[in-house]
Amino acid sequence: MSNPWVKFQALIAPGPKQIVEVSSVGADGTSIVIVRGGNSIRVNGDTVPAGSKAIIQGGMIIGKAPDLPAQTVEI
């Protein structure tokens, strides 16, 4: 018999996704990325080269993001 809580957690995402710019890639399997506010954080993953954009979720690089311009609109 499977645990219903484990099944429920598999349905929801581990957190919001963010588009970031990869600043540097470390030899230990981590990368330094720059988030939209200008702060830099260390995340797990080294699959996206420095200077490219990446998608992160839950402190981990999950893929490469297209290099498109971003705009901020206040409502």
Phi and psi in degrees as a GROMACS rama.xvg file:
@    title "Ramachandran Plot"
@    xaxis  label "Phi"
@    yaxis  label "Psi"
@TYPE xy
-90.5001  156.854  SER-2
-80.7201  123.706  ASN-3
-64.4444  -31.5009  PRO-4
-65.4604  -39.6653  TRP-5
-65.1388  -40.491  VAL-6
-62.7577  -41.7463  LYS-7
-64.6477  -44.1178  PHE-8
-63.0055  -30.1546  GLN-9
-69.1193  -23.2297  ALA-10
-80.0287  -29.3162  LEU-11
-98.0139  150.874  ILE-12
-75.3645  153.65  ALA-13
-76.328  3.64271  PRO-14
151.48  175.013  GLY-15
-70.5671  153.617  PRO-16
-93.9938  145.125  LYS-17
-132.153  146.952  GLN-18
-95.9831  127.133  ILE-19
-133.184  165.952  VAL-20
-107.384  129.713  GLU-21
-78.7858  120.856  VAL-22
-87.2077  -46.5568  SER-23
-153.334  154.523  SER-24
-115.734  125.682  VAL-25
-90.0812  162.551  GLY-26
-77.6711  -11.0494  ALA-27
-92.8951  11.3442  ASP-28
87.848  12.1618  GLY-29
-118.08  165.812  THR-30
-136.351  150.042  SER-31
-97.3745  125.602  ILE-32
-123.973  155.079  VAL-33
-108.734  121.276  ILE-34
-84.2319  173.631  VAL-35
-58.183  -34.8995  ARG-36
-75.504  -7.51795  GLY-37
101.357  -7.61255  GLY-38
-77.6827  152.559  ASN-39
-111.82  142.074  SER-40
-136.111  158.067  ILE-41
-98.3268  131.165  ARG-42
-128.003  160.492  VAL-43
-78.9661  141.919  ASN-44
118.985  139.907  GLY-45
-138.421  28.237  ASP-46
-86.8494  -14.894  THR-47
-107.424  128.001  VAL-48
-70.6692  157.718  PRO-49
-61.379  141.256  ALA-50
92.3177  -8.92029  GLY-51
-100.909  166.95  SER-52
-96.1253  147.23  LYS-53
-136.338  161.714  ALA-54
-105.71  127.215  ILE-55
-117.753  150.792  ILE-56
-153.551  126.377  GLN-57
63.6657  33.8339  GLY-58
75.8449  21.6983  GLY-59
-140.969  140.178  MET-60
-73.8234  125.245  ILE-61
-108.525  -7.47236  ILE-62
169.401  172.087  GLY-63
-86.2598  140.384  LYS-64
-103.116  149.551  ALA-65
-66.7819  148.029  PRO-66
-88.2736  77.2383  ASP-67
-108.903  153.421  LEU-68
-69.6733  146.837  PRO-69
-112.819  145.351  ALA-70
-131.579  144.428  GLN-71
-111.644  129.12  THR-72
-122.519  125.891  VAL-73
-94.3059  136.331  GLU-74
